[in-house]
Amino acid sequence: MTKQDYDGPILEIDKLSISFFTRLREIPAVMDFSVAVQPGEAVGLVGESGCGKSTVALGVMRDLGKNGRIVGGSIKFKGRDMGQMSDEELRDLRGSEIAMIYQEPMASLNPAMKIGKQLMEVPMIHQGLGEKDAYDRALQVVTDVKLPDPKRILESFPHQLSGGQQQRIVIAMALMSEPSLLILDEPTTALDVTVEAAVVELVKELGEKYGTSMLFISHNLGLVLETCDRICVMYSGEAVETGSIEDVFDKMQHPYTQALFRSIPLPGADKNSRPLKAIPGNFPLPHERPPGCNFGPRCDYFEDGRCNQNIAIPMEPIEGDDRHWTRCLKFSEIDWDAPMELMEQKTKGEIGNVVLKMDNLKKYYEVAANALFGGGGEKKVVKANETLSFEARESETLAIVGESGCGKSTFAKVLMGLETATDGQILLDNRNIEQVPIEDRDAKTVGEVQMVFQNPFDTLNPSMTVGRQIMRALEIFGIGDTEADRRKRMLELLDLVKLPREFADRMPRQLSGGQKQRVGIARAFAGDARIVVADEPVSALDVSVQAAVTDLLMEIQREQKTTLLFISHDLSIVRYLSDRVMVMYLGHVVELGTTDQVFSPPYHPYTEALLSAVPIADTSVEKQHIVLEGDIPSAMNPPPGCPFQTRCRWKSEVPGGLCEKEVPPVRHLAEGHQVKCHLSDEKLAEMTPVIKVAAE
């Protein structure tokens, strides 16, 4: 049978159950799971980490390791039951008909082999092509995935490419044999939002060009909205709702889907007047699932004696919708259009005096030009931060946004004292701290400037109880005269981050990601922090946990009058919680203003592209479509003139090639709103909003 002969569903998963077997017990990971992918269709599989999304994908690939087993149901590919296939048939299918793209591109590439050779292997093994034909095919696919200078790329090794380029190569590799089904497992998690937008655009285009069907696994509802035709929402091993994007987004019929949408910052959410609503409680572990409905203990509509009966709850069809199903006993009784109960409105903290002032801060690094080969020779300078100036006030949240490599984390390191400045000054309450490394700072200064890190798993000591770690911080900051004083303060800090006091005696491994992040926050506030640098503090957490953790940060800020510097690339969260926004590109501050100023035109051309790249999980939002070409230039070899000119779509509007010759001056567009751009006032005034919410 040729690839084009089959017209039924490409993939049909029916009542699939997958368990993992340990010495002690069988752990059901996926139960009674059904989904179908039609030819040319893209189906999004969404849910929190641990809900079984990737297990389904590995089940399709028959790659469950030695402990995993399919214990029920079937998986059919083009009508053939994969359970009946021999290992050899499966091997043939896996490279040519079904391809998978993983989350981490480097895990799929051989570091010791040139890109061209890795790509040519696929058609040579699966289609028996000769070397010349395979090379031509590789060149074609690398051109398809929009990589610059394809011939040079084929001659490169993986480490010579950026993350976005590596991910494109992995996509190219998956498409080499023109598969009928492409499984994408969180393919853009490790990428910047502008690169993510380009990769997603690419996947959509290629899907249409090759007629490939897709199973797209993601926890990002906005991405699924932009890439898929249908969606399947998973919770704790089960599909709880499935249907077309429009039906599920606009007419949801499961309490979990509704709760998910209420916990993400869509346009219109506001930290004071319309706070997000976090999902109460925690995700159940596979061997501790409740009787009846898995979501019962966290559900607003739970009914005792009905939702927790020990019976299996089936998927029920929704009348009148396109293949729309839900796993809820009460879906027909719930008023889905009822307005959300308004969360308690918060009063905004009064913004106080300037606590932190940066004045023309520069941070340069010297590296050997041939650092790869043992150094020596001439030195090159990496300009990580260029003349950074801003101030932050008491009780204010200043968001710092930009792609990786723009200098956000470098500036945080200088502020923390992990690095010292090359030039310029940092004033903390009018004291200069830019040249004082952390080991020379007094306990008071160290306690006043604290950090909450991106990955809660790496910041706690695995061999020390939670309480001990917080008390250790108190000891370093010189707080409390006796052990008993410190223990009392530690318990108060646990109250502050809304963790039960008995967690003091737990080890980090007994905590979930969101709980660990709360311990990190408690520790940051142990020394009466004046300034907290939050470096992507929620990007490693699930959507439902993100809402709770951001809310917690805001609440502590109101009580303690902390200045929060919130580093992020997620502009939806930035819009929700920040008072002012600073946009960075290649070490420069290209725009700075209040949140309203930065999110409405006129924009710096880079801000405009950033806003367009953010996936928004709302069908009523219309976005201008701007995809940035090319990657961020290297800070070791920045372009002349304006740092953004190599990717700017407005460059032709500036006469005389000025963008390529001079770094633009800082211009003040309005009170408190500045941009670094050569565009004339008339051109800036022509800009239209990137994000428009359609009138209800």
C-alpha positions in Angstrom: 0.0 0.0 0.0 1.5 3.4 -0.9 1.3 6.3 1.4 -1.5 8.0 -0.4 -3.8 5.0 -0.8 -5.4 5.1 2.7 -8.4 7.4 3.4 -9.5 6.4 6.9 -7.9 7.9 10.1 -4.1 7.9 10.0 -3.9 7.2 13.7 -6.7 5.6 15.8 -6.2 5.1 19.5 -9.0 3.2 21.1 -9.5 2.8 24.9 -5.7 2.6 25.4 -4.4 1.8 28.8 -0.7 1.9 29.7 0.8 0.9 33.0 4.3 0.9 34.4 5.3 -2.0 36.7 7.5 -1.5 39.7 8.6 -4.2 42.2 5.8 -3.0 44.5 2.8 -2.4 42.2 1.4 -1.6 38.9 1.1 2.1 38.2 -1.6 3.0 35.7 -0.2 6.0 33.6 -2.9 6.1 30.9 -6.4 4.8 31.2 -9.3 4.4 28.7 -7.7 6.9 26.2 -9.1 7.4 22.8 -8.2 9.8 20.0 -8.3 9.7 16.2 -6.1 11.8 13.8 -7.6 12.1 10.3 -5.4 12.7 7.2 -3.9 16.1 7.1 -5.3 16.9 10.6 -3.3 18.4 13.5 -4.5 17.2 17.0 -3.2 19.0 20.1 -2.8 16.9 23.3 -2.7 19.2 26.3 -2.5 18.8 30.1 -0.2 19.3 33.0 3.1 17.5 33.5 2.5 14.0 34.6 -0.9 13.6 33.0 0.3 11.0 30.5 0.7 13.0 27.3 4.2 11.8 26.5 3.3 8.3 27.6 0.7 8.2 24.9 3.3 9.3 22.3 5.8 6.7 23.5 3.0 4.1 23.4 2.4 4.9 19.7 6.2 4.6 19.0 6.2 1.4 21.1 9.0 2.8 23.1 7.9 2.3 26.7 11.1 0.9 28.2 11.2 -2.4 30.0 8.7 -1.4 32.8 6.0 0.0 30.6 3.3 -2.1 29.0 0.1 -1.6 27.0 -2.5 -3.3 29.2 -5.6 -2.6 27.2 -7.1 -1.1 24.0 -5.5 -0.7 20.6 -3.4 1.6 18.5 -4.1 1.4 14.7 -2.0 3.1 12.1 -3.8 3.5 8.8 -6.2 0.7 9.9 -3.5 -1.8 10.9 -3.2 -2.8 14.5 0.3 -1.9 15.7 0.1 -4.5 18.4 0.1 -7.3 15.8 3.1 -6.0 13.9 6.6 -7.6 14.1 9.6 -5.7 15.4 10.8 -5.3 11.8 7.5 -3.9 10.6 7.5 -1.4 13.5 11.1 -0.4 12.7 10.2 0.3 9.1 7.2 2.3 10.1 9.1 4.4 12.7 11.5 6.1 10.4 9.5 6.4 7.2 5.8 6.6 8.1 5.8 7.9 11.7 8.4 10.4 12.9 8.8 12.0 16.3 10.3 15.4 17.3 11.4 15.6 20.9 11.6 18.5 23.3 15.4 18.8 23.5 16.9 19.1 20.0 20.5 18.1 21.1 19.2 14.7 22.4 18.3 13.8 18.8 21.5 14.9 17.1 24.8 13.1 17.1 27.4 15.7 18.3 30.3 14.1 16.4 28.7 14.0 13.0 28.1 16.7 10.4 24.5 17.8 9.9 24.5 16.8 6.2 25.5 13.2 7.0 22.9 12.8 9.7 20.1 14.0 7.4 21.3 11.8 4.5 21.2 8.7 6.6 17.4 8.7 6.8 16.5 8.3 3.1 19.6 6.1 2.5 18.4 3.6 5.2 14.6 3.9 4.7 14.3 4.5 0.9 17.5 3.1 -0.4 18.5 6.4 -2.0 22.1 6.9 -3.3 24.4 9.4 -1.8 23.9 12.1 -4.4 20.1 11.9 -4.3 20.2 11.8 -0.5 22.4 15.0 -0.5 20.0 16.8 -2.8 17.0 15.8 -0.6 18.9 17.0 2.5 19.6 20.3 0.8 16.0 20.7 -0.2 14.7 20.0 3.3 17.2 22.4 5.0 16.0 25.0 2.5 12.3 24.1 3.4 13.0 24.7 7.1 14.2 28.2 6.2 17.8 27.9 7.4 20.3 30.5 6.1 23.0 29.3 3.7 21.9 25.6 3.6 25.2 24.3 2.1 27.2 25.7 5.0 24.7 24.2 7.5 25.1 20.8 6.0 28.8 21.1 6.6 28.4 22.2 10.2 28.4 20.2 13.4 25.4 20.5 15.8 27.3 22.6 18.4 27.9 25.3 15.7 24.2 26.0 15.5 21.8 27.9 17.8 19.0 26.1 19.7 16.4 27.3 17.1 18.6 26.1 14.2 19.1 22.7 15.9 15.4 22.3 16.4 14.8 23.1 12.7 17.3 20.5 11.7 15.5 17.9 13.9 12.2 18.9 12.1 14.0 18.6 8.8 15.3 15.1 9.8 11.7 14.1 10.7 10.4 15.3 7.4 13.2 13.6 5.3 11.1 10.6 4.5 7.8 12.5 4.1 6.1 10.7 7.0 2.3 10.4 7.2 2.3 11.1 10.9 4.5 13.5 12.8 4.4 13.4 16.7 5.8 16.6 18.3 6.5 16.4 22.0 6.8 20.0 23.4 9.0 20.9 20.4 9.4 24.6 21.3 9.8 24.6 25.1 13.5 25.3 25.0 13.2 28.1 22.4 12.7 31.8 22.6 9.2 33.1 21.8 10.2 34.8 18.5 12.0 31.6 17.4 9.1 29.5 18.7 6.7 31.6 16.5 8.9 30.9 13.4 9.2 27.2 14.2 5.4 26.9 14.7 4.8 28.7 11.5 7.2 26.4 9.8 5.5 23.2 11.2 2.1 24.4 9.9 3.5 25.3 6.4 5.3 22.0 6.1 2.2 20.0 7.4 0.2 21.6 4.5 3.0 21.1 2.0 3.6 17.4 2.7 0.0 16.6 3.8 1.4 15.3 7.1 -1.0 14.5 10.0 0.2 15.7 13.4 -0.1 14.9 17.1 1.1 18.0 18.9 1.8 17.5 22.6 2.0 20.8 24.6 1.0 22.4 27.8 0.7 25.7 26.1 -3.0 26.3 25.1 -2.1 29.3 22.9 0.3 27.3 20.8 -2.3 24.5 20.3 -4.8 27.2 19.2 -2.4 28.4 16.6 -1.3 25.1 15.2 -4.1 22.5 15.6 -7.5 21.7 14.2 -8.7 19.6 17.2 -7.7 19.3 20.9 -7.7 16.6 23.5 -7.4 17.7 27.1 -5.8 15.2 29.5 -6.0 15.0 33.3 -4.3 12.4 35.4 -4.0 9.7 32.7 -7.5 10.2 31.1 -8.8 12.3 28.3 -11.4 14.5 29.9 -12.5 16.6 26.9 -12.0 16.4 23.2 -13.3 18.3 20.2 -12.6 21.0 17.7 -10.5 24.0 18.8 -13.6 26.3 18.6 -15.9 23.9 20.5 -13.5 23.3 23.4 -12.2 26.9 23.7 -15.5 28.6 23.4 -18.0 26.0 24.6 -16.0 24.0 27.1 -17.9 21.2 28.8 -15.5 19.9 31.5 -14.7 21.6 34.8 -10.9 21.0 34.4 -10.8 22.7 31.0 -12.6 25.6 32.5 -10.3 25.8 35.5 -7.2 25.7 33.2 -8.5 28.7 31.2 -9.2 30.6 34.4 -5.6 30.2 35.5 -3.9 31.6 32.4 -3.4 35.4 31.9 -5.5 36.2 28.8 -5.9 39.8 27.7 -8.0 41.7 30.2 -6.8 39.9 33.3 -5.3 42.3 35.8 -3.5 41.5 39.0 -5.6 43.9 41.1 -9.1 44.1 39.5 -9.3 40.7 37.8 -6.9 38.3 39.4 -6.3 34.8 38.0 -7.9 31.8 39.7 -5.5 29.0 40.6 -6.8 25.4 40.7 -7.0 24.4 44.3 -5.1 21.4 45.7 -2.6 19.2 43.9 -2.4 16.8 41.0 -3.0 13.2 42.3 -0.1 10.8 42.1 -0.9 7.8 39.8 -1.2 5.4 42.8 -3.3 7.8 44.9 -6.1 8.7 42.5 -9.4 9.3 44.2 -12.5 7.0 43.5 -14.8 8.1 40.8 -13.8 11.3 39.0 -10.0 12.0 39.1 -10.6 15.8 39.1 -13.3 15.5 41.9 -11.2 16.8 44.9 -10.2 20.0 43.0 -13.5 20.6 41.2 -15.9 23.5 41.9 -18.9 21.4 41.0 -18.1 18.3 43.1 -21.1 16.5 44.5 -20.4 14.0 47.3 -21.8 10.5 46.9 -22.1 11.1 43.1 -18.8 12.2 41.7 -16.8 10.0 44.1 -18.7 6.7 43.6 -16.2 4.0 42.7 -17.3 3.6 39.1 -15.6 4.4 35.8 -16.9 7.6 34.3 -17.4 7.3 30.5 -16.8 9.9 27.8 -20.2 11.3 26.7 -20.9 13.1 23.4 -22.1 16.7 23.3 -25.1 17.1 21.1 -24.8 19.3 18.0 -21.0 19.8 18.2 -18.3 18.3 15.9 -17.1 15.1 17.6 -17.1 16.9 21.0 -16.9 14.6 24.0 -16.5 15.1 27.8 -15.9 12.9 30.8 -18.1 14.6 33.4 -21.3 13.2 35.1 -22.7 16.7 35.5 -21.8 18.4 32.3 -25.5 18.9 31.2 -26.4 20.4 34.6 -23.7 23.0 34.9 -24.3 26.6 33.7 -21.2 27.0 31.6 -22.0 30.6 30.7 -22.2 31.8 34.3 -19.7 34.5 35.0 -16.7 33.6 37.0 -17.1 34.4 40.7 -15.0 37.5 41.1 -11.9 36.7 43.1 -11.3 39.1 45.9 -10.1 42.4 44.4 -6.7 43.5 45.6 -5.7 47.1 46.3 -2.6 48.1 44.5 0.4 48.8 46.7 1.4 52.5 46.8 4.5 52.8 44.7 7.2 54.5 46.9 10.6 56.1 46.5 13.4 54.9 44.2 15.2 51.9 45.8 17.4 50.9 42.9 19.0 53.1 40.3 21.2 52.0 37.5 23.2 54.5 35.6 25.0 53.7 32.3 25.8 50.2 33.5 28.1 48.3 31.2 29.3 44.7 31.5 31.8 43.5 29.0 33.5 40.1 29.0 36.9 39.4 27.4 37.3 36.1 25.7 40.1 34.7 23.6 39.2 34.9 19.9 40.0 31.2 19.6 38.7 30.2 23.1 37.7 26.8 21.7 41.3 25.8 21.1 42.9 26.6 24.4 42.8 30.4 24.2 45.8 32.5 23.4 46.0 35.0 20.6 43.9 38.2 20.4 41.1 39.0 22.8 37.5 39.7 21.8 35.1 41.6 23.8 31.5 40.4 24.5 29.3 43.4 25.2 26.6 41.7 27.4 25.2 45.0 28.7 25.4 48.3 27.0 24.7 51.6 28.9 21.8 50.2 30.9 20.0 53.0 32.8 16.7 52.7 34.8 15.3 53.1 38.2 12.9 50.9 40.2 10.7 52.0 43.1 9.4 50.5 46.3 6.4 48.2 45.7 6.9 48.3 42.0 7.1 45.4 39.5 9.5 46.1 36.7 9.5 43.3 34.0 12.6 42.8 31.9 11.9 41.0 28.7 13.9 39.8 25.7 15.2 36.7 24.0 18.0 34.6 25.4 21.4 36.2 25.0 19.9 39.8 25.3 21.7 40.4 28.6 18.9 39.9 31.1 20.7 37.4 33.3 24.0 39.2 33.1 22.5 42.3 34.6 20.9 40.2 37.3 24.3 38.7 38.2 25.9 42.2 38.5 23.1 43.3 40.7 23.4 40.2 42.9 27.2 40.7 43.2 28.0 37.5 41.3 29.8 39.7 38.8 31.1 43.2 39.0 30.3 46.0 36.5 32.7 47.1 33.8 31.5 50.7 33.9 28.6 52.8 35.3 26.9 52.5 38.7 24.2 50.7 40.6 22.8 52.5 43.6 20.9 50.7 46.3 19.3 53.3 48.6 22.0 55.6 47.3 24.8 53.2 48.2 27.1 52.1 45.3 27.2 48.3 45.0 28.3 47.7 41.4 31.9 47.0 42.4 31.2 45.0 45.5 31.3 41.3 44.9 28.9 39.1 46.9 31.6 37.8 49.3 32.5 41.4 50.3 28.9 42.5 50.8 27.6 42.8 54.4 24.8 40.5 55.5 22.3 43.3 55.3 23.0 44.0 51.6 23.0 40.3 50.7 19.6 39.9 52.5 18.2 43.0 50.7 18.9 41.8 47.2 17.7 38.3 46.7 16.8 36.0 43.7 14.2 33.4 42.9 15.5 31.1 40.2 13.9 29.6 37.1 14.3 26.0 38.1 13.1 25.1 41.5 14.6 21.6 41.3 18.2 22.9 41.2 18.0 25.5 44.0 17.4 23.4 47.0 19.9 21.2 48.8 18.5 17.6 48.4 20.0 16.4 51.7 18.6 19.0 54.0 15.0 19.5 55.2 13.0 22.5 54.0 13.0 24.1 57.4 16.7 23.7 57.9 17.4 25.4 54.5 15.3 28.5 55.4 16.9 28.7 58.9 20.3 28.5 57.3 19.4 31.6 55.2 18.2 33.4 58.4 21.5 32.5 60.1 23.5 34.0 57.2 21.4 37.2 57.2 22.0 37.5 61.0 18.3 37.2 61.9 17.2 35.9 65.3 19.4 35.6 68.4 18.6 31.9 69.1 17.8 28.7 67.3 14.3 29.0 68.7 13.9 32.6 67.3 14.9 31.4 63.9 12.6 28.4 64.0 9.7 30.7 64.8 10.6 33.0 61.9 11.0 30.0 59.6 7.5 28.8 60.4 6.2 32.4 59.8 7.9 32.3 56.4 6.2 29.0 55.5 2.8 30.7 56.4 3.8 33.6 54.2 4.2 31.3 51.1 1.1 29.3 52.1 2.8 26.0 52.8 1.7 23.8 55.7 4.0 24.1 58.7 4.7 20.4 58.7 6.6 20.9 55.5 9.4 22.2 57.6 10.5 18.5 58.3 10.1 17.3 54.7 12.9 16.7 52.2 12.9 18.5 48.9 12.2 15.3 47.0 8.8 15.0 48.8 7.6 18.3 47.2 6.1 19.1 43.8 7.7 21.7 41.5 5.3 24.4 42.7 5.9 23.7 46.3 9.7 23.8 45.8 9.4 27.1 44.1 7.5 28.4 47.2 10.3 27.3 49.4 12.7 29.2 47.1 10.5 32.3 47.5 10.4 31.9 51.3 14.1 31.7 51.4 14.4 34.8 49.2 12.2 36.8 51.6 14.0 35.5 54.7 16.3 38.5 55.0 13.6 41.2 54.6 14.5 41.5 50.9 14.1 45.0 49.5 14.6 43.8 45.9 13.8 40.4 44.6 15.0 39.4 41.1 12.7 36.7 39.9 14.4 35.0 36.9 11.6 33.2 34.9 10.2 32.0 38.3 7.2 30.2 36.8 8.4 29.0 33.4 9.2 25.5 34.7 5.8 25.2 36.4 2.5 24.0 35.1 -0.1 26.5 34.1 -2.4 25.9 37.1 0.6 26.2 39.5 1.9 29.4 37.7 -1.2 31.3 38.7 -0.8 30.4 42.3 2.9 31.2 42.4 2.6 34.6 40.6 -0.3 35.5 42.9 1.8 34.6 45.9 4.6 36.8 44.7 2.2 39.7 44.3 0.7 39.2 47.7 4.0 39.2 49.5 5.0 42.3 47.5 1.9 44.1 48.8 2.7 43.2 52.4 6.5 43.7 52.3 6.6 46.6 49.8 9.2 44.7 47.9 10.6 45.9 44.5 10.2 43.0 42.1 12.4 42.7 39.0 10.6 40.1 37.0 12.7 38.6 34.2 10.6 36.7 31.6 10.0 36.1 28.0 6.3 35.3 28.5 4.6 38.6 27.7 1.1 37.3 28.8 2.4 37.1 32.4 4.3 40.3 32.1 1.2 42.2 30.9 -0.7 40.7 33.9 1.6 41.6 36.7 4.0 44.3 35.8 3.8 48.1 36.4 6.6 48.9 34.0 8.3 46.9 31.2 11.9 47.1 30.0 12.6 45.4 26.6 16.2 44.4 26.0 17.9 43.3 22.8 21.6 42.4 22.5 22.6 44.2 25.6 20.6 47.4 24.8 17.4 48.7 26.4 15.3 49.3 23.3 12.1 50.3 25.0 11.1 51.2 28.5 7.7 52.5 29.8 4.6 51.6 31.7 2.9 48.3 30.8 0.1 50.2 28.9 2.7 52.3 27.0 4.8 49.2 25.9 1.7 47.1 25.0 0.1 49.7 22.7 1.6 51.5 19.7 3.9 53.2 18.9 6.3 50.3 19.6 10.0 49.7 19.1 10.0 47.4 16.0 11.4 44.6 18.2 8.7 45.0 20.8 6.1 44.8 18.0 7.6 41.5 16.8 7.8 40.1 20.4 4.1 40.9 21.0 3.1 39.2 17.7 5.0 36.1 18.7 3.1 35.4 21.9 0.6 32.6 21.5 -2.7 33.6 23.1 -5.3 31.0 24.1 -8.3 33.1 23.1 -10.3 32.7 19.9 -11.5 36.3 20.0 -8.0 37.7 19.8 -6.7 38.9 16.4 -3.0 39.3 16.0 -0.9 41.0 13.5 1.4 38.4 12.0 5.1 39.4 12.2 7.7 36.6 12.0 11.3 37.7 12.5 13.7 36.3 10.0 17.2 35.1 11.1 18.6 34.5 14.6 19.9 37.0 17.2 23.3 38.1 16.2 26.2 37.1 18.5 27.2 39.6 21.3 30.8 38.8 20.3 30.2 40.2 16.8 27.2 42.6 17.0 26.0 44.3 13.8 27.1 47.9 13.2 24.6 50.7 13.9 21.3 49.7 15.5 21.6 46.2 17.2 18.2 45.2 15.7 18.7 46.4 12.1 19.5 42.9 10.7 16.0 41.6 11.5 13.9 44.9 11.4 11.0 45.2 9.0 10.9 49.0 9.3 14.5 49.6 8.3 13.7 50.7 4.7 11.6 53.5 6.2 14.7 55.2 7.6 16.6 57.2 4.9 20.3 57.2 4.2 21.2 53.8 5.7 21.3 55.4 9.1 20.2 52.2 10.9 23.4 50.4 9.6 25.7 53.3 10.7 24.7 54.6 14.0 23.3 53.3 17.3 20.0 55.2 17.7 19.7 57.7 20.5 17.3 57.2 23.4 14.1 59.1 22.6 11.3 60.1 24.9 7.9 59.5 23.3 5.8 60.4 26.3 6.3 60.9 30.1 8.2 57.8 31.2 8.2 56.1 27.7 11.5 55.8 25.8 12.7 53.9 22.7 16.0 53.5 21.0 15.0 53.8 17.3 15.8 55.9 14.2 12.2 55.9 13.0 10.6 59.3 12.6 7.7 60.4 14.8 5.4 60.2 11.8 6.3 56.6 11.1 6.0 55.6 14.8 2.5 57.2 14.7 1.5 55.0 11.8 1.9 51.8 13.9 -1.3 49.8 14.6 -2.0 47.6 17.6 -0.5 44.0 17.3 -3.1 42.4 19.6 -6.8 43.2 19.1 -9.6 41.7 21.1 -12.7 41.3 19.0 -15.7 43.2 20.4 -18.1 40.9 22.2 
